[in-house]
Amino acid sequence: MQLVPPLLVPPLGPCDDLFLFQTLKWVFVSISCKIATAFEFERVYIASKYLIKHIKN
């Protein structure tokens, strides 16, 4: 049974923490953008419904 050489398992150093932080930040930003887009879409939808109602009257 061969042991995994230490080079294949990098120690968790500050670089890996930074990488993890960047990944989490990217995930957070993309989720926030999706939520913001959904809210924008809802606002536009409500506004267009409101406008259509006014145009009909």
N, C-alpha and C positions, 0 to 999 in steps of 0.2 A: 504494500500500500504506500503510495507516494504522498508525501506531505506537500501542501501547496507552498511554493516559494514565497517568501515575504514580499517580493516585488509585485506579485499579483494582488496582494491585499494591502493597499496603501493605508498607513495609519491616519486616523482622523485628526488632522491638524487644522490650523486656522484657514488654510486654503479650502479645505473641504467644507468647513463651516460657512465660509464666504459663498461657496458654490451652492450650498443648501439654502442660504439666505437669498441668493439671487433667484434660485428656482422658486422658492416660496413667494418672493416678491412678484415674479413674473406670473405665477398662478393667481395671486391675489389681484394683480392689475387686470389680467384677462377676465377674471370673474367679475370684477368691478365694471369693466367695460361692457360685458354682456348685460349686467343688471341695468347699467345706465342706458344702454341701447333699448332694452325692454321698456324702461320707463319713458324714454323719448318716444318710442313707437306708440305706447299707450296714450301719451299726451297728444301726439299728432292725430291719433285715431279719434280721441274725444273731441279735439278741436274741429276736425273735419266733419264729424257727426253734427256738432253744434252749428257749423257753417251751413251744412246741407239743410238743416232744419230751418235756418233763417232764410235761405234762398227760396225754399219752397213756400214760405209764408209771405 
